[in-house]
Amino acid sequence: MLKNNNKGWLKSFLVFPLIFIPQIFASIILILLGFDLSSVTTSKIDLTTMVFLEYSMIFFMLIILYFCMKYIDKEKFTSIGLDFSGRFVEFIFGIFLGFIIMAFAFSTLILFGEIVFERVIIDFNKIIMSIILFIGVSFYEEVIFRGYMLKNLMQSFNPFVSLFISSVFFCLIHSSNPNVNYLGLINIFLAGYFLGISYVYTKNLWFPFALHFSWNFFQSLFGFNVSGLDSYSFIEFDIPQNNLFNGGEFGFESSIISIVILISGSIIIWNYFKKNAPKKIK
């Protein structure tokens, strides 16, 4: 099962310090600066607090990652997949795909009466803060789970075994989110595949980063909770009854419609990058 006894699988466990050490240091600093972090553990988040927390975590994560890449992996920092050359079309495709999916989800649920439109709230400051927040969230998670963990696992295992393992960890790290349930966890596991398949073929983060950002940002703008977290919404709607179709309090990511979309989307992405990736997977 292992490729030439490669130690990539062992290095992949460094995702734990990459996740938890930045969280600890960032939280300490923000508390000392007077931020109230109580909203971080509840479903209703404060955008300003979350932005400062997220980018503080990114700062410490990048420091740790730099030393990991330099002294443990002994590779260039950009080898995790940060080279943007020739990736503009993939980046735009990722943004567009996330928007189309969320527009389709919202329209479908409205059409079948699973959600009821209430109003539009225009707040340009919160839109900008939401963009900044979800850029940070997407960058942080993609660098850790695809750029570092999946990359190292693929040095030891079959690419799709590696994708399975990284998706399990991606799922587990969201398992303490507010209002999480088994359907939500299944969706997040599938999202690990959805976001990671292109990396298997390209070893590049720009498409999954764009798709991850777009999925989260437009999910929030269309009024859904994002992985159980309630952020600013451009559109507000009422849920007559929480069920398997609308996802309830956890949001669209706890819907069986999301499961269908993630599986279908993963197949489409897999076929596209299998045909168009410049390099064969190893």
URTASUL-V583125 format. One record per residue. N is the residue number from 1. RES is the residue in three letters. SS is DSSP state (H for helix, E for strand, C for the rest). Layout:
n->N res->RES ss->SS
n->N res->RES ss->SS
//
This chain:
n->1 res->MET ss->C
n->2 res->LEU ss->C
n->3 res->LYS ss->C
n->4 res->ASN ss->C
n->5 res->ASN ss->C
n->6 res->ASN ss->C
n->7 res->LYS ss->C
n->8 res->GLY ss->H
n->9 res->TRP ss->H
n->10 res->LEU ss->H
n->11 res->LYS ss->H
n->12 res->SER ss->H
n->13 res->PHE ss->H
n->14 res->LEU ss->H
n->15 res->VAL ss->H
n->16 res->PHE ss->H
n->17 res->PRO ss->H
n->18 res->LEU ss->H
n->19 res->ILE ss->H
n->20 res->PHE ss->H
n->21 res->ILE ss->H
n->22 res->PRO ss->H
n->23 res->GLN ss->H
n->24 res->ILE ss->H
n->25 res->PHE ss->H
n->26 res->ALA ss->H
n->27 res->SER ss->H
n->28 res->ILE ss->H
n->29 res->ILE ss->H
n->30 res->LEU ss->H
n->31 res->ILE ss->H
n->32 res->LEU ss->H
n->33 res->LEU ss->C
n->34 res->GLY ss->C
n->35 res->PHE ss->C
n->36 res->ASP ss->C
n->37 res->LEU ss->H
n->38 res->SER ss->H
n->39 res->SER ss->H
n->40 res->VAL ss->H
n->41 res->THR ss->H
n->42 res->THR ss->C
n->43 res->SER ss->C
n->44 res->LYS ss->E
n->45 res->ILE ss->C
n->46 res->ASP ss->C
n->47 res->LEU ss->H
n->48 res->THR ss->H
n->49 res->THR ss->H
n->50 res->MET ss->H
n->51 res->VAL ss->H
n->52 res->PHE ss->H
n->53 res->LEU ss->H
n->54 res->GLU ss->H
n->55 res->TYR ss->H
n->56 res->SER ss->H
n->57 res->MET ss->H
n->58 res->ILE ss->H
n->59 res->PHE ss->H
n->60 res->PHE ss->H
n->61 res->MET ss->H
n->62 res->LEU ss->H
n->63 res->ILE ss->H
n->64 res->ILE ss->H
n->65 res->LEU ss->H
n->66 res->TYR ss->H
n->67 res->PHE ss->H
n->68 res->CYS ss->H
n->69 res->MET ss->H
n->70 res->LYS ss->H
n->71 res->TYR ss->H
n->72 res->ILE ss->H
n->73 res->ASP ss->H
n->74 res->LYS ss->C
n->75 res->GLU ss->C
n->76 res->LYS ss->C
n->77 res->PHE ss->H
n->78 res->THR ss->H
n->79 res->SER ss->H
n->80 res->ILE ss->H
n->81 res->GLY ss->C
n->82 res->LEU ss->C
n->83 res->ASP ss->C
n->84 res->PHE ss->C
n->85 res->SER ss->C
n->86 res->GLY ss->C
n->87 res->ARG ss->C
n->88 res->PHE ss->H
n->89 res->VAL ss->H
n->90 res->GLU ss->H
n->91 res->PHE ss->H
n->92 res->ILE ss->H
n->93 res->PHE ss->H
n->94 res->GLY ss->H
n->95 res->ILE ss->H
n->96 res->PHE ss->H
n->97 res->LEU ss->H
n->98 res->GLY ss->H
n->99 res->PHE ss->H
n->100 res->ILE ss->H
n->101 res->ILE ss->H
n->102 res->MET ss->H
n->103 res->ALA ss->H
n->104 res->PHE ss->H
n->105 res->ALA ss->H
n->106 res->PHE ss->H
n->107 res->SER ss->H
n->108 res->THR ss->H
n->109 res->LEU ss->H
n->110 res->ILE ss->H
n->111 res->LEU ss->H
n->112 res->PHE ss->C
n->113 res->GLY ss->C
n->114 res->GLU ss->C
n->115 res->ILE ss->C
n->116 res->VAL ss->E
n->117 res->PHE ss->E
n->118 res->GLU ss->E
n->119 res->ARG ss->E
n->120 res->VAL ss->E
n->121 res->ILE ss->C
n->122 res->ILE ss->C
n->123 res->ASP ss->C
n->124 res->PHE ss->H
n->125 res->ASN ss->H
n->126 res->LYS ss->H
n->127 res->ILE ss->H
n->128 res->ILE ss->H
n->129 res->MET ss->H
n->130 res->SER ss->H
n->131 res->ILE ss->H
n->132 res->ILE ss->H
n->133 res->LEU ss->H
n->134 res->PHE ss->H
n->135 res->ILE ss->H
n->136 res->GLY ss->H
n->137 res->VAL ss->H
n->138 res->SER ss->H
n->139 res->PHE ss->H
n->140 res->TYR ss->H
n->141 res->GLU ss->H
n->142 res->GLU ss->H
n->143 res->VAL ss->H
n->144 res->ILE ss->H
n->145 res->PHE ss->H
n->146 res->ARG ss->H
n->147 res->GLY ss->H
n->148 res->TYR ss->H
n->149 res->MET ss->H
n->150 res->LEU ss->H
n->151 res->LYS ss->H
n->152 res->ASN ss->H
n->153 res->LEU ss->H
n->154 res->MET ss->C
n->155 res->GLN ss->C
n->156 res->SER ss->C
n->157 res->PHE ss->C
n->158 res->ASN ss->C
n->159 res->PRO ss->H
n->160 res->PHE ss->H
n->161 res->VAL ss->H
n->162 res->SER ss->H
n->163 res->LEU ss->H
n->164 res->PHE ss->H
n->165 res->ILE ss->H
n->166 res->SER ss->H
n->167 res->SER ss->H
n->168 res->VAL ss->H
n->169 res->PHE ss->H
n->170 res->PHE ss->H
n->171 res->CYS ss->H
n->172 res->LEU ss->H
n->173 res->ILE ss->C
n->174 res->HIS ss->C
n->175 res->SER ss->C
n->176 res->SER ss->C
n->177 res->ASN ss->C
n->178 res->PRO ss->C
n->179 res->ASN ss->C
n->180 res->VAL ss->C
n->181 res->ASN ss->C
n->182 res->TYR ss->H
n->183 res->LEU ss->H
n->184 res->GLY ss->H
n->185 res->LEU ss->H
n->186 res->ILE ss->H
n->187 res->ASN ss->H
n->188 res->ILE ss->H
n->189 res->PHE ss->H
n->190 res->LEU ss->H
n->191 res->ALA ss->H
n->192 res->GLY ss->H
n->193 res->TYR ss->H
n->194 res->PHE ss->H
n->195 res->LEU ss->H
n->196 res->GLY ss->H
n->197 res->ILE ss->H
n->198 res->SER ss->H
n->199 res->TYR ss->H
n->200 res->VAL ss->H
n->201 res->TYR ss->H
n->202 res->THR ss->H
n->203 res->LYS ss->C
n->204 res->ASN ss->C
n->205 res->LEU ss->C
n->206 res->TRP ss->H
n->207 res->PHE ss->H
n->208 res->PRO ss->H
n->209 res->PHE ss->H
n->210 res->ALA ss->H
n->211 res->LEU ss->H
n->212 res->HIS ss->H
n->213 res->PHE ss->H
n->214 res->SER ss->H
n->215 res->TRP ss->H
n->216 res->ASN ss->H
n->217 res->PHE ss->H
n->218 res->PHE ss->H
n->219 res->GLN ss->H
n->220 res->SER ss->H
n->221 res->LEU ss->H
n->222 res->PHE ss->C
n->223 res->GLY ss->C
n->224 res->PHE ss->C
n->225 res->ASN ss->C
n->226 res->VAL ss->E
n->227 res->SER ss->C
n->228 res->GLY ss->C
n->229 res->LEU ss->E
n->230 res->ASP ss->E
n->231 res->SER ss->C
n->232 res->TYR ss->C
n->233 res->SER ss->C
n->234 res->PHE ss->C
n->235 res->ILE ss->E
n->236 res->GLU ss->E
n->237 res->PHE ss->E
n->238 res->ASP ss->E
n->239 res->ILE ss->C
n->240 res->PRO ss->C
n->241 res->GLN ss->C
n->242 res->ASN ss->C
n->243 res->ASN ss->C
n->244 res->LEU ss->C
n->245 res->PHE ss->C
n->246 res->ASN ss->C
n->247 res->GLY ss->C
n->248 res->GLY ss->H
n->249 res->GLU ss->H
n->250 res->PHE ss->H
n->251 res->GLY ss->C
n->252 res->PHE ss->H
n->253 res->GLU ss->H
n->254 res->SER ss->H
n->255 res->SER ss->C
n->256 res->ILE ss->H
n->257 res->ILE ss->H
n->258 res->SER ss->H
n->259 res->ILE ss->H
n->260 res->VAL ss->H
n->261 res->ILE ss->H
n->262 res->LEU ss->H
n->263 res->ILE ss->H
n->264 res->SER ss->H
n->265 res->GLY ss->H
n->266 res->SER ss->H
n->267 res->ILE ss->H
n->268 res->ILE ss->H
n->269 res->ILE ss->H
n->270 res->TRP ss->H
n->271 res->ASN ss->H
n->272 res->TYR ss->H
n->273 res->PHE ss->H
n->274 res->LYS ss->H
n->275 res->LYS ss->H
n->276 res->ASN ss->H
n->277 res->ALA ss->C
n->278 res->PRO ss->C
n->279 res->LYS ss->C
n->280 res->LYS ss->C
n->281 res->ILE ss->C
n->282 res->LYS ss->C
//
